[in-house]
Amino acid sequence: MDIEKPDFTILIPVYNEESILEDSIDNLLQAVTRIDNTQKFELILCENGCTDETPAISKKLAARWSVIRIEQLPVAGYGKALRHGMRAAQGKNLITFNADFWDVDFLVNSLRMLKEFDIVIGSKNAPGSSDKRPFLRKSITTGFNRLIQILFGFKGTDTHGIKAFRTAPIVRIVEECVTEGEIFDTELIIRAQRSGLNISEIPVSVGEMRPSRYSLLQRIPKTLLDLLLLIRIFWFMDSG
C-alpha cells in the first residue's frame, strides 16, 4: 500500500542552531497547524556539519512532532543542505525557510500563488518589504542583488531568503547547479529564470534573530569565487 505523500514540504537547513532551534521550530509548527489542518505536510531539518547540540535538539523535536524528518550531512554547507533537502522532499510544493527566519503568512500566500507560478520569492527588497537588520547587512544585500541584476540579467529584487517552489520543476533545476555555498540559491533562481520558469515575489518583513555566524572576511572571498564560476558558466552557455 502506497503512503500518501504530503501536499507540501517545509525545508530548513540547520547548522549550529542550538540557541534558537527548539523554540523556533515549535513556534513554526504551532502556527502552521493553527492555520490549516486539511493539508498534509512534512518538515525536513537538514543538519549539515553541526558541532553543537543541534542534532540532539532535532531528535527531541522529531519525537514531539511526527511531521519532522531529519536529514544529516557530515560537512557544513548551506547549498549542500538545500540541494539534499530538495531532493529528499516528498511534497508536491516546497517551502524553504531558515531557522532564524520563517513567515507563516508567506507560506499561506505562496501556496496559493503556486497554482499560477512555479516559484515565489519572499523579497526583502520588493516594494512593501521591511528590512530591520543592521545597516551593513542591508547594504550588502542591496548591493549584491544589484550586481546579480547587472551580471546575469536577473529580473527580480532578491534571490536569498525564504522561497516557495513547485517541487518537480525545481528539482530538475537543482540537478544543474554547481555551487554549494551561500550563493547556491542565487544560482538556482538564475537558472530557473533562464529556463523559463514563472517567478513571482512577495514583500516580507525581516529582522535579526541572531547575528550572522560568518564574518565578511569569511564570506566575501568564497562568494566572489562562486560568482566568477557562474559568470564563466553562463558566458559559455550564452556564447555557445
MILO-259041 format. One record per residue: x, y, z of N, C-alpha, C, CB in turn; residue number from 1; residue in three letters. Coordinates in Angstrom, 2 decimals, m for minus. Glycine has a CB too. Example, Ala and Ser with C-alpha at 12.3 -4.5 7.8 and 13.67 -1.06 7.14 Angstrom:
# MILO-259041
     n_X     n_Y     n_Z    ca_X    ca_Y    ca_Z     c_X     c_Y     c_Z    cb_X    cb_Y    cb_Z   n res
   13.19   m5.69    7.80   12.30   m4.50    7.80   13.20   m3.30    7.80   11.31   m4.47    9.05   1 ala
   12.85   m2.25    7.08   13.67   m1.06    7.14   12.90    0.03    7.87   14.08   m0.60    5.72   2 ser
END
This chain:
# MILO-259041
     n_X     n_Y     n_Z    ca_X    ca_Y    ca_Z     c_X     c_Y     c_Z    cb_X    cb_Y    cb_Z   n res
    0.85   m1.20    0.00    0.00    0.00    0.00    0.88    1.24    0.00   m0.96    0.01    1.23   1 met
    0.64    2.17   m0.91    1.44    3.38   m1.00    1.08    4.36    0.11    1.25    4.05   m2.37   2 asp
    2.11    4.98    0.69    1.89    6.00    1.70    1.55    7.31    1.00    3.13    6.16    2.61   3 ile
    0.49    7.96    1.45    0.08    9.21    0.82    1.15   10.28    1.03   m1.27    9.69    1.40   4 glu
    1.54   10.93   m0.06    2.57   11.95    0.03    1.98   13.27    0.53    3.25   12.15   m1.34   5 lys
    2.81   14.08    1.19    2.31   15.36    1.72    2.00   16.35    0.61    3.32   15.97    2.68   6 pro
    1.13   17.30    0.93    0.82   18.36   m0.02    2.00   19.32   m0.18   m0.43   19.13    0.44   7 asp
    2.71   19.57    0.92    3.88   20.43    0.81    4.94   20.03    1.84    3.49   21.90    1.01   8 phe
    6.16   20.41    1.52    7.31   20.17    2.38    7.88   21.52    2.82    8.39   19.33    1.66   9 thr
    8.18   21.63    4.11    8.95   22.77    4.61   10.37   22.27    4.83    8.32   23.36    5.95  10 ile
   11.33   22.94    4.21   12.74   22.55    4.33   13.51   23.63    5.07   13.36   22.29    2.92  11 leu
   14.24   23.23    6.12   15.06   24.17    6.88   16.46   23.60    7.05   14.41   24.46    8.27  12 ile
   17.47   24.19    6.39   18.85   23.80    6.66   19.24   24.27    8.06   19.82   24.39    5.58  13 pro
   19.93   23.43    8.81   20.32   23.83   10.17   21.80   23.54   10.40   19.46   23.12   11.22  14 val
   22.48   24.54   10.90   23.90   24.41   11.25   24.14   25.17   12.55   24.82   24.95   10.10  15 tyr
   24.45   24.42   13.61   24.77   25.00   14.92   23.73   26.04   15.36   26.16   25.65   14.88  16 asn
   22.50   25.56   15.46   21.38   26.43   15.83   20.84   26.10   17.23   20.25   26.30   14.81  17 glu
   21.70   25.61   18.12   21.21   25.16   19.42   20.53   26.27   20.23   22.36   24.60   20.22  18 glu
   20.92   27.51   20.01   20.37   28.60   20.82   18.94   28.96   20.45   21.24   29.81   20.69  19 ser
   18.52   28.67   19.22   17.18   29.10   18.77   16.32   27.97   18.22   17.32   30.15   17.73  20 ile
   16.89   26.81   17.96   16.19   25.80   17.15   14.89   25.32   17.78   17.08   24.63   16.91  21 leu
   14.92   24.95   19.05   13.73   24.35   19.66   12.56   25.32   19.67   14.04   23.88   21.08  22 glu
   12.78   26.52   20.16   11.68   27.50   20.21   11.20   27.86   18.81   12.13   28.76   20.94  23 asp
   12.14   28.02   17.88   11.78   28.43   16.54   10.90   27.39   15.85   13.02   28.68   15.71  24 ser
   11.29   26.12   15.93   10.53   25.07   15.26    9.20   24.82   15.96   11.34   23.76   15.21  25 ile
    9.18   24.84   17.29    7.91   24.70   18.00    6.94   25.81   17.59    8.14   24.73   19.52  26 asp
    7.42   27.04   17.56    6.55   28.16   17.21    6.06   28.06   15.76    7.29   29.49   17.41  27 asn
    6.96   27.65   14.86    6.58   27.49   13.46    5.48   26.44   13.31    7.80   27.11   12.61  28 leu
    5.69   25.28   13.90    4.73   24.19   13.72    3.40   24.49   14.41    5.30   22.89   14.26  29 leu
    3.44   25.14   15.53    2.19   25.55   16.18    1.41   26.50   15.28    2.48   26.20   17.54  30 gln
    2.12   27.42   14.64    1.46   28.39   13.76    0.89   27.71   12.52    2.44   29.49   13.35  31 ala
    1.66   26.79   11.92    1.21   26.12   10.71   m0.02   25.26   10.99    2.33   25.26   10.12  32 val
    0.00   24.52   12.08   m1.14   23.65   12.39   m2.38   24.44   12.76   m0.78   22.70   13.52  33 thr
   m2.21   25.68   13.22   m3.38   26.50   13.54   m4.09   27.00   12.29   m2.97   27.68   14.39  34 arg
   m3.33   27.28   11.24   m3.94   27.93   10.08   m4.68   26.96    9.16   m2.88   28.65    9.28  35 ile
   m4.25   25.69    9.13   m4.89   24.77    8.17   m4.57   23.34    8.58   m4.40   25.05    6.71  36 asp
   m5.59   22.56    8.85   m5.37   21.15    9.18   m5.88   20.23    8.09   m6.04   20.81   10.50  37 asn
   m6.14   20.80    6.91   m6.65   19.98    5.81   m5.53   19.50    4.89   m7.67   20.78    5.00  38 thr
   m4.41   20.22    4.86   m3.29   19.82    4.00   m2.25   19.05    4.81   m2.65   21.05    3.32  39 gln
   m1.77   17.98    4.23   m0.71   17.20    4.86    0.63   17.83    4.51   m0.76   15.71    4.41  40 lys
    1.54   17.88    5.49    2.86   18.45    5.22    3.92   17.72    6.03    2.88   19.95    5.53  41 phe
    5.14   17.91    5.62    6.30   17.41    6.35    7.26   18.57    6.54    6.98   16.22    5.61  42 glu
    8.09   18.47    7.57    9.15   19.45    7.80   10.48   18.72    7.86    8.89   20.26    9.12  43 leu
   11.37   19.06    6.94   12.70   18.45    6.90   13.70   19.38    7.57   13.13   18.14    5.44  44 ile
   14.38   18.89    8.59   15.52   19.58    9.17   16.77   18.95    8.57   15.52   19.50   10.75  45 leu
   17.48   19.71    7.76   18.68   19.16    7.12   19.92   19.66    7.85   18.73   19.56    5.61  46 cys
   20.41   18.85    8.78   21.60   19.20    9.54   22.83   19.03    8.64   21.74   18.32   10.82  47 glu
   23.77   19.98    8.76   24.97   19.87    7.94   26.19   20.28    8.75   24.85   20.74    6.67  48 asn
   26.96   19.28    9.17   28.23   19.52    9.85   28.11   20.15   11.21   29.07   20.38    9.01  49 gly
   27.01   19.93   11.93   26.81   20.57   13.23   27.85   20.09   14.25   25.39   20.28   13.75  50 cys
   28.32   21.02   15.07   29.30   20.70   16.11   28.78   21.04   17.50   30.62   21.45   15.85  51 thr
   27.51   21.42   17.60   26.93   21.73   18.91   25.80   20.75   19.20   26.41   23.19   18.95  52 asp
   24.83   21.16   19.97   23.75   20.26   20.38   22.57   20.23   19.40   23.26   20.65   21.74  53 glu
   22.74   20.83   18.23   21.65   20.87   17.26   21.10   19.48   16.94   22.13   21.54   15.98  54 thr
   21.92   18.45   16.67   21.36   17.12   16.36   20.50   16.56   17.49   22.48   16.15   16.05  55 pro
   20.93   16.75   18.72   20.15   16.24   19.86   18.82   16.98   19.97   20.95   16.37   21.17  56 ala
   18.84   18.28   19.73   17.60   19.06   19.79   16.67   18.66   18.65   17.91   20.58   19.73  57 ile
   17.24   18.40   17.48   16.43   17.96   16.34   15.70   16.65   16.65   17.31   17.79   15.09  58 ser
   16.41   15.72   17.28   15.79   14.44   17.64   14.67   14.65   18.67   16.85   13.48   18.20  59 lys
   14.89   15.55   19.59   13.87   15.87   20.59   12.62   16.44   19.91   14.42   16.89   21.62  60 lys
   12.83   17.31   18.95   11.72   17.89   18.21   10.98   16.83   17.39   12.21   19.01   17.30  61 leu
   11.75   15.94   16.75   11.14   14.89   15.93   10.29   13.94   16.77   12.21   14.11   15.19  62 ala
   10.71   13.71   18.03    9.91   12.87   18.92    8.61   13.57   19.31   10.72   12.51   20.18  63 ala
    8.62   14.89   19.32    7.46   15.68   19.71    6.50   15.90   18.55    7.91   17.03   20.27  64 arg
    7.07   16.06   17.34    6.27   16.38   16.16    6.47   15.30   15.10    6.65   17.79   15.60  65 trp
    5.41   14.58   14.78    5.52   13.46   13.84    5.81   13.93   12.42    4.25   12.64   13.85  66 ser
    5.56   15.20   12.10    5.78   15.70   10.74    7.25   15.96   10.45    4.98   16.97   10.52  67 val
    8.11   15.93   11.49    9.52   16.26   11.29   10.29   15.05   10.78   10.14   16.76   12.60  68 ile
   11.08   15.28    9.76   12.01   14.28    9.24   13.42   14.89    9.26   11.61   13.82    7.78  69 arg
   14.38   14.16    9.78   15.75   14.67    9.90   16.62   14.08    8.80   16.34   14.34   11.29  70 ile
   17.32   14.94    8.11   18.35   14.53    7.15   19.69   15.07    7.67   18.03   15.06    5.69  71 glu
   20.74   14.29    7.54   22.03   14.69    8.08   23.13   14.61    7.02   22.40   13.81    9.27  72 gln
   23.94   15.65    6.98   25.13   15.68    6.13   26.35   15.87    7.02   25.03   16.82    5.06  73 leu
   27.47   15.22    6.70   28.64   15.29    7.58   29.41   16.59    7.48   29.56   14.16    7.28  74 pro
   29.23   17.33    6.39   30.02   18.54    6.15   29.09   19.75    6.07   30.84   18.41    4.84  75 val
   29.52   20.85    6.69   28.72   22.08    6.67   28.67   22.67    5.27   29.29   23.11    7.67  76 ala
   27.51   23.18    4.90   27.35   23.82    3.61   25.90   24.15    3.36   27.90   22.93    2.49  77 gly
   25.57   25.45    3.31   24.18   25.86    3.12   23.62   25.32    1.81   24.06   27.39    3.15  78 tyr
   24.39   25.48    0.74   23.93   24.98   m0.55   23.80   23.47   m0.58   24.88   25.43   m1.63  79 gly
   24.75   22.79    0.04   24.68   21.32    0.10   23.40   20.88    0.82   25.92   20.75    0.81  80 lys
   23.08   21.58    1.91   21.90   21.20    2.68   20.62   21.47    1.89   21.86   21.97    4.01  81 ala
   20.55   22.61    1.20   19.38   22.89    0.37   19.23   21.86   m0.74   19.48   24.30   m0.22  82 leu
   20.33   21.57   m1.44   20.27   20.61   m2.54   19.78   19.25   m2.04   21.66   20.46   m3.19  83 arg
   20.37   18.78   m0.93   20.00   17.47   m0.39   18.53   17.47    0.04   20.90   17.11    0.81  84 his
   18.12   18.53    0.75   16.74   18.58    1.23   15.73   18.67    0.11   16.57   19.75    2.14  85 gly
   16.06   19.39   m0.94   15.15   19.50   m2.08   14.99   18.16   m2.77   15.65   20.54   m3.08  86 met
   16.07   17.42   m2.88   15.99   16.09   m3.49   15.15   15.15   m2.62   17.39   15.50   m3.69  87 arg
   15.22   15.34   m1.30   14.53   14.45   m0.38   13.06   14.81   m0.19   15.22   14.46    0.96  88 ala
   12.66   16.01   m0.59   11.30   16.49   m0.35   10.27   15.61   m1.05   11.15   17.93   m0.82  89 ala
    9.20   15.30   m0.35    8.13   14.46   m0.90    6.88   15.25   m1.26    7.77   13.39    0.09  90 gln
    6.76   16.48   m0.78    5.58   17.28   m1.06    5.56   17.75   m2.51    5.52   18.46   m0.12  91 gly
    4.36   17.99   m3.04    4.27   18.49   m4.41    4.70   19.96   m4.49    2.84   18.33   m4.95  92 lys
    4.63   20.67   m3.36    5.17   22.01   m3.25    6.21   22.03   m2.15    4.05   23.05   m2.97  93 asn
    7.12   22.99   m2.22    8.28   23.02   m1.33    8.50   24.44   m0.84    9.55   22.48   m2.04  94 leu
    8.61   24.61    0.48    8.87   25.91    1.09   10.24   25.84    1.77    7.74   26.31    2.11  95 ile
   11.13   26.78    1.46   12.42   26.82    2.14   12.44   27.98    3.12   13.59   26.93    1.13  96 thr
   12.63   27.66    4.39   12.77   28.64    5.46   14.15   28.50    6.07   11.66   28.45    6.54  97 phe
   14.51   29.43    6.94   15.70   29.33    7.76   15.28   29.22    9.22   16.64   30.55    7.54  98 asn
   16.12   28.65   10.05   15.77   28.51   11.47   15.53   29.86   12.11   16.88   27.77   12.22  99 ala
   16.20   30.90   11.62   16.06   32.23   12.20   15.14   33.14   11.39   17.41   32.88   12.34 100 asp
   14.49   32.60   10.36   13.60   33.43    9.54   12.58   32.57    8.83   14.41   34.25    8.52 101 phe
   11.35   32.63    9.31   10.23   31.97    8.65    9.01   32.87    8.80    9.97   30.54    9.23 102 trp
    8.04   32.65    7.92    6.89   33.54    7.86    5.67   32.73    7.42    7.15   34.75    6.90 103 asp
    4.74   32.52    8.33    3.58   31.68    8.02    2.66   32.38    7.02    2.81   31.33    9.29 104 val
    2.57   33.71    7.08    1.77   34.43    6.08    2.34   34.19    4.68    1.73   35.94    6.40 105 asp
    3.68   34.19    4.59    4.30   33.88    3.30    3.93   32.47    2.86    5.84   34.02    3.38 106 phe
    3.96   31.52    3.77    3.62   30.14    3.43    2.20   30.06    2.86    3.74   29.22    4.67 107 leu
    1.25   30.69    3.53   m0.15   30.64    3.09   m0.29   31.29    1.72   m1.06   31.35    4.11 108 val
    0.26   32.49    1.57    0.11   33.22    0.31    0.84   32.55   m0.84    0.61   34.65    0.47 109 asn
    2.04   32.04   m0.57    2.83   31.43   m1.64    2.21   30.12   m2.11    4.26   31.20   m1.18 110 ser
    1.65   29.33   m1.20    1.00   28.09   m1.62   m0.18   28.39   m2.54    0.52   27.29   m0.39 111 leu
   m0.88   29.45   m2.27   m1.97   29.86   m3.17   m1.41   30.30   m4.52   m2.80   31.00   m2.53 112 arg
   m0.32   31.06   m4.50    0.26   31.57   m5.73    0.91   30.49   m6.58    1.28   32.63   m5.42 113 met
    1.31   29.37   m5.95    1.93   28.29   m6.71    0.94   27.59   m7.64    2.53   27.28   m5.77 114 leu
   m0.32   27.92   m7.55   m1.27   27.42   m8.53   m1.07   28.12   m9.87   m2.71   27.63   m8.04 115 lys
   m0.41   29.28   m9.83   m0.16   30.06  m11.05    1.32   30.15  m11.40   m0.72   31.44  m10.89 116 glu
    2.19   30.22  m10.36    3.62   30.41  m10.57    4.40   29.14  m10.19    4.14   31.61   m9.76 117 phe
    5.61   29.03  m10.76    6.50   27.92  m10.40    7.30   28.23   m9.14    7.44   27.61  m11.55 118 asp
    7.62   29.50   m8.92    8.45   29.92   m7.80    7.89   31.22   m7.23    9.93   30.10   m8.24 119 ile
    7.87   31.32   m5.91    7.52   32.57   m5.23    8.66   32.90   m4.27    6.14   32.45   m4.46 120 val
    9.21   34.11   m4.40   10.34   34.53   m3.58    9.85   35.54   m2.55   11.47   35.15   m4.46 121 ile
   10.24   35.34   m1.29    9.98   36.33   m0.25   11.09   37.36   m0.29    9.90   35.66    1.16 122 gly
   10.80   38.51   m0.89   11.83   39.51   m1.16   11.95   40.55   m0.05   11.55   40.21   m2.47 123 ser
   13.19   40.78    0.37   13.48   41.83    1.36   13.60   43.20    0.70   14.78   41.50    2.11 124 lys
   13.57   43.24   m0.64   13.79   44.48   m1.37   12.59   44.93   m2.20   14.97   44.33   m2.26 125 asn
   11.55   44.11   m2.26   10.38   44.46   m3.06    9.60   45.58   m2.38    9.47   43.23   m3.27 126 ala
    8.86   46.38   m3.15    8.01   47.42   m2.54    7.08   46.82   m1.49    7.19   48.14   m3.62 127 pro
    7.04   47.46   m0.32    6.20   46.96    0.77    6.94   46.10    1.77    5.06   46.19    0.21 128 gly
    8.22   45.77    1.49    9.01   44.96    2.40    9.56   45.81    3.55   10.16   44.26    1.66 129 ser
   10.03   45.15    4.59   10.62   45.83    5.74   11.85   45.05    6.18    9.60   45.98    6.90 130 ser
   13.02   45.66    6.10   14.27   45.02    6.48   14.84   45.74    7.70   15.29   45.03    5.29 131 asp
   14.72   45.11    8.86   15.15   45.71   10.11   16.51   45.19   10.58   14.12   45.46   11.19 132 lys
   17.24   44.56    9.68   18.58   44.10   10.02   19.53   45.29   10.12   19.09   43.09    8.97 133 arg
   20.74   45.07   10.69   21.72   46.16   10.76   22.03   46.74    9.38   23.01   45.67   11.42 134 pro
   22.42   48.02    9.37   22.63   48.75    8.13   23.61   48.03    7.20   23.13   50.15    8.43 135 phe
   24.70   47.49    7.75   25.70   46.85    6.90   25.13   45.65    6.18   26.91   46.44    7.72 136 leu
   24.37   44.82    6.88   23.79   43.63    6.25   22.78   44.04    5.18   23.11   42.73    7.30 137 arg
   21.98   45.05    5.45   21.02   45.53    4.44   21.76   46.06    3.21   20.12   46.63    5.03 138 lys
   22.83   46.81    3.43   23.57   47.39    2.31   24.21   46.31    1.45   24.65   48.35    2.83 139 ser
   24.75   45.28    2.08   25.37   44.19    1.34   24.31   43.46    0.50   26.07   43.20    2.30 140 ile
   23.14   43.22    1.09   22.06   42.56    0.35   21.65   43.38   m0.87   20.85   42.34    1.26 141 thr
   21.48   44.67   m0.67   21.06   45.55   m1.77   22.12   45.57   m2.87   20.81   46.98   m1.25 142 thr
   23.38   45.72   m2.47   24.46   45.75   m3.46   24.61   44.43   m4.20   25.77   46.10   m2.79 143 gly
   24.48   43.33   m3.47   24.62   42.01   m4.10   23.52   41.79   m5.14   24.58   40.90   m3.03 144 phe
   22.30   42.13   m4.78   21.20   41.91   m5.72   21.32   42.80   m6.95   19.86   42.17   m5.04 145 asn
   21.82   44.01   m6.76   22.05   44.87   m7.92   23.12   44.27   m8.83   22.47   46.29   m7.47 146 arg
   24.15   43.70   m8.22   25.22   43.05   m9.00   24.67   41.87   m9.79   26.35   42.58   m8.08 147 leu
   23.79   41.08   m9.18   23.19   39.93   m9.86   22.34   40.39  m11.04   22.34   39.11   m8.88 148 ile
   21.63   41.50  m10.86   20.83   42.04  m11.96   21.71   42.44  m13.13   20.01   43.23  m11.49 149 gln
   22.87   43.06  m12.83   23.78   43.53  m13.88   24.48   42.36  m14.56   24.81   44.50  m13.29 150 ile
   25.00   41.43  m13.76   25.81   40.34  m14.32   24.98   39.31  m15.08   26.56   39.65  m13.21 151 leu
   23.79   39.00  m14.56   23.04   37.87  m15.09   21.66   38.24  m15.63   22.89   36.82  m14.03 152 phe
   21.33   39.51  m15.62   20.02   39.91  m16.12   18.88   39.46  m15.24   19.82   39.38  m17.49 153 gly
   19.15   39.29  m13.95   18.09   38.86  m13.05   17.00   39.92  m13.00   18.65   38.59  m11.63 154 phe
   15.75   39.49  m13.13   14.64   40.43  m13.26   13.93   40.73  m11.94   13.64   39.90  m14.25 155 lys
   14.31   40.02  m10.88   13.66   40.24   m9.59   14.45   41.17   m8.70   13.45   38.92   m8.89 156 gly
   14.10   41.17   m7.41   14.76   42.05   m6.45   15.51   41.31   m5.37   13.75   42.95   m5.82 157 thr
   15.41   39.98   m5.31   16.07   39.21   m4.24   16.20   37.76   m4.68   15.28   39.32   m2.90 158 asp
   17.32   37.14   m4.32   17.49   35.71   m4.60   17.69   34.90   m3.33   18.66   35.50   m5.55 159 thr
   17.95   35.57   m2.20   18.18   34.88   m0.93   16.91   34.92   m0.07   19.37   35.51   m0.18 160 his
   16.93   34.12    0.97   15.82   34.15    1.91   14.78   33.09    1.62   15.18   35.50    1.89 161 gly
   13.57   33.31    2.10   12.52   32.29    2.04   11.92   32.22    0.63   11.42   32.58    3.08 162 ile
   11.56   30.99    0.23   11.04   30.78   m1.13   10.03   29.64   m1.13   12.20   30.47   m2.11 163 lys
    9.21   29.61   m2.16    8.27   28.51   m2.37    8.41   28.04   m3.82    6.79   28.95   m2.06 164 ala
    8.31   26.73   m4.01    8.52   26.14   m5.32    7.47   25.06   m5.61    9.94   25.54   m5.42 165 phe
    7.16   24.88   m6.87    6.60   23.62   m7.32    7.77   22.64   m7.34    5.89   23.74   m8.75 166 arg
    7.63   21.53   m6.66    8.78   20.67   m6.42    9.35   20.06   m7.70    8.40   19.57   m5.47 167 thr
    8.51   19.51   m8.54    9.01   18.77   m9.71    9.90   19.62  m10.62    7.85   18.25  m10.51 168 ala
    9.47   20.82  m11.05   10.35   21.58  m11.94   11.61   22.10  m11.26    9.60   22.73  m12.51 169 pro
   11.54   22.44   m9.98   12.73   23.00   m9.35   13.78   21.93   m9.07   12.36   23.70   m8.05 170 ile
   13.36   20.70   m8.80   14.34   19.64   m8.57   15.15   19.38   m9.83   13.64   18.34   m8.11 171 val
   14.52   19.53  m11.00   15.28   19.38  m12.25   16.34   20.47  m12.36   14.32   19.44  m13.48 172 arg
   16.02   21.69  m11.91   16.99   22.78  m11.95   18.10   22.53  m10.92   16.31   24.13  m11.68 173 ile
   17.74   22.00   m9.76   18.72   21.71   m8.71   19.84   20.83   m9.26   18.04   21.01   m7.51 174 val
   19.49   19.86  m10.10   20.49   18.94  m10.62   21.51   19.62  m11.51   19.81   17.83  m11.38 175 glu
   21.19   20.81  m12.02   22.12   21.53  m12.89   23.09   22.41  m12.10   21.35   22.38  m13.87 176 glu
   22.78   22.70  m10.83   23.57   23.67  m10.06   24.92   23.10   m9.66   22.80   24.09   m8.81 177 cys
   25.93   23.99   m9.62   27.30   23.57   m9.34   27.85   24.16   m8.05   28.19   23.94  m10.48 178 val
   27.25   25.22   m7.52   27.76   25.82   m6.29   27.17   25.12   m5.07   27.44   27.33   m6.25 179 thr
   27.88   25.23   m3.94   27.46   24.54   m2.72   27.40   25.45   m1.51   28.40   23.39   m2.44 180 glu
   27.79   26.70   m1.65   27.80   27.63   m0.53   26.54   28.47   m0.47   29.00   28.51   m0.61 181 gly
   26.68   29.66    0.12   25.51   30.52    0.32   24.97   31.10   m0.98   25.86   31.63    1.25 182 glu
   25.75   31.02   m2.04   25.29   31.55   m3.32   24.45   30.53   m4.10   26.49   31.98   m4.16 183 ile
   24.28   29.33   m3.52   23.54   28.27   m4.20   22.15   28.73   m4.62   23.43   27.06   m3.31 184 phe
   21.42   29.37   m3.70   20.05   29.73   m4.07   20.01   30.84   m5.11   19.26   30.14   m2.84 185 asp
   21.07   31.66   m5.17   21.17   32.64   m6.26   21.32   31.93   m7.60   22.35   33.60   m6.02 186 thr
   22.23   30.97   m7.64   22.39   30.19   m8.88   21.08   29.50   m9.26   23.52   29.15   m8.72 187 glu
   20.39   28.94   m8.27   19.14   28.22   m8.52   18.11   29.14   m9.17   18.58   27.64   m7.22 188 leu
   17.96   30.35   m8.64   16.97   31.27   m9.17   17.37   31.78  m10.56   16.78   32.44   m8.21 189 ile
   18.64   32.05  m10.77   19.10   32.49  m12.09   18.84   31.40  m13.13   20.61   32.84  m12.07 190 ile
   19.17   30.16  m12.79   18.93   29.06  m13.72   17.43   28.87  m13.96   19.55   27.75  m13.19 191 arg
   16.64   29.03  m12.92   15.19   28.89  m13.08   14.64   29.96  m14.02   14.49   28.97  m11.72 192 ala
   15.11   31.20  m13.86   14.66   32.27  m14.74   15.08   31.99  m16.18   15.23   33.62  m14.28 193 gln
   16.32   31.55  m16.37   16.82   31.29  m17.72   16.10   30.10  m18.37   18.31   31.03  m17.69 194 arg
   15.59   29.19  m17.56   14.90   28.02  m18.11   13.43   28.32  m18.42   15.00   26.85  m17.14 195 ser
   12.97   29.52  m18.05   11.61   29.90  m18.37   10.59   29.64  m17.29   11.20   29.22  m19.57 196 gly
   11.02   29.25  m16.08   10.05   29.06  m15.01    9.42   30.39  m14.64   10.72   28.41  m13.77 197 leu
    8.18   30.33  m14.22    7.39   31.52  m13.92    7.62   31.92  m12.47    5.89   31.27  m14.18 198 asn
    8.23   33.10  m12.23    8.66   33.53  m10.90    7.91   34.78  m10.47   10.17   33.77  m10.88 199 ile
    7.48   34.81   m9.21    6.86   35.99   m8.65    7.51   36.30   m7.29    5.32   35.80   m8.50 200 ser
    7.21   37.48   m6.74    7.78   37.89   m5.46    6.68   38.37   m4.51    8.82   38.98   m5.67 201 glu
    6.92   38.19   m3.22    6.09   38.73   m2.16    6.99   39.55   m1.23    5.34   37.58   m1.37 202 ile
    6.62   40.78   m0.89    7.43   41.52    0.10    7.33   40.86    1.47    6.97   42.99    0.18 203 pro
    8.44   40.84    2.21    8.46   40.26    3.54    9.09   41.24    4.52    9.23   38.92    3.55 204 val
    8.85   41.00    5.80    9.50   41.77    6.87   10.52   40.87    7.55    8.44   42.31    7.90 205 ser
   11.73   41.35    7.71   12.79   40.54    8.28   13.56   41.35    9.32   13.73   40.02    7.19 206 val
   13.89   40.70   10.43   14.74   41.27   11.45   15.89   40.33   11.73   13.95   41.57   12.73 207 gly
   16.68   40.63   12.72   17.83   39.79   13.05   17.56   39.05   14.35   19.13   40.63   13.16 208 glu
   17.31   37.72   14.26   17.08   36.92   15.44   18.39   36.62   16.17   16.38   35.63   15.07 209 met
   19.45   36.54   15.37   20.79   36.34   15.93   21.78   36.95   14.95   21.10   34.81   16.17 210 arg
   22.97   37.35   15.41   23.98   37.90   14.49   24.43   36.83   13.50   25.19   38.44   15.27 211 pro
   24.91   37.28   12.35   25.47   36.35   11.38   26.62   35.58   12.00   25.93   37.09   10.11 212 ser
   26.69   34.28   11.70   27.76   33.46   12.28   29.04   33.48   11.45   27.29   32.03   12.42 213 arg
   29.01   34.17   10.33   30.18   34.23    9.46   30.57   35.69    9.26   29.90   33.53    8.11 214 tyr
   31.85   35.98    9.43   32.32   37.33    9.20   32.41   37.60    7.70   33.70   37.55    9.88 215 ser
   32.47   38.90    7.35   32.61   39.26    5.95   33.89   38.71    5.35   32.58   40.77    5.79 216 leu
   34.93   38.65    6.15   36.21   38.12    5.66   36.09   36.65    5.30   37.31   38.31    6.72 217 leu
   35.18   35.93    5.96   34.95   34.53    5.63   34.07   34.38    4.40   34.31   33.82    6.81 218 gln
   33.09   35.24    4.26   32.07   35.07    3.23   32.46   35.65    1.88   30.79   35.69    3.68 219 arg
   33.08   36.82    1.88   33.31   37.52    0.62   34.20   36.75   m0.36   33.92   38.87    0.90 220 ile
   35.38   36.22    0.07   36.23   35.50   m0.91   35.52   34.33   m1.56   37.49   35.00   m0.22 221 pro
   34.81   33.51   m0.78   34.11   32.36   m1.34   32.99   32.81   m2.29   33.53   31.49   m0.22 222 lys
   32.27   33.86   m1.89   31.19   34.36   m2.74   31.73   34.87   m4.07   30.42   35.48   m2.03 223 thr
   32.85   35.60   m4.03   33.45   36.11   m5.26   33.90   34.98   m6.17   34.63   37.02   m4.94 224 leu
   34.50   33.95   m5.59   34.93   32.80   m6.40   33.73   32.11   m7.06   35.70   31.79   m5.54 225 leu
   32.65   31.96   m6.29   31.44   31.35   m6.86   30.83   32.23   m7.94   30.41   31.09   m5.75 226 asp
   30.87   33.54   m7.75   30.36   34.45   m8.77   31.16   34.33  m10.06   30.38   35.90   m8.27 227 leu
   32.49   34.26   m9.93   33.34   34.10  m11.11   33.03   32.79  m11.83   34.82   34.15  m10.72 228 leu
   32.77   31.75  m11.05   32.41   30.45  m11.65   31.11   30.58  m12.43   32.28   29.37  m10.55 229 leu
   30.12   31.24  m11.85   28.83   31.39  m12.54   28.97   32.28  m13.78   27.79   31.98  m11.59 230 leu
   29.77   33.33  m13.69   29.99   34.17  m14.87   30.57   33.34  m16.01   30.94   35.35  m14.53 231 ile
   31.56   32.52  m15.69   32.20   31.69  m16.72   31.21   30.69  m17.31   33.42   30.93  m16.14 232 arg
   30.40   30.06  m16.44   29.43   29.06  m16.91   28.38   29.69  m17.81   28.75   28.37  m15.72 233 ile
   27.79   30.79  m17.36   26.71   31.40  m18.13   27.24   32.10  m19.38   25.94   32.38  m17.27 234 phe
   28.46   32.64  m19.30   29.05   33.22  m20.51   29.26   32.14  m21.55   30.40   33.92  m20.19 235 trp
   29.74   30.95  m21.12   29.96   29.85  m22.07   28.62   29.40  m22.65   30.68   28.64  m21.36 236 phe
   27.59   29.33  m21.83   26.27   28.91  m22.31   25.73   29.89  m23.35   25.29   28.79  m21.16 237 met
   25.91   31.19  m23.05   25.38   32.20  m23.96   26.18   32.29  m25.26   25.36   33.55  m23.28 238 asp
   27.50   32.09  m25.16   28.33   32.19  m26.36   28.25   30.95  m27.22   29.77   32.44  m25.97 239 ser
   27.83   29.82  m26.58   27.71   28.57  m27.33   26.47   28.54  m28.17   27.71   27.39  m26.41 240 gly
END
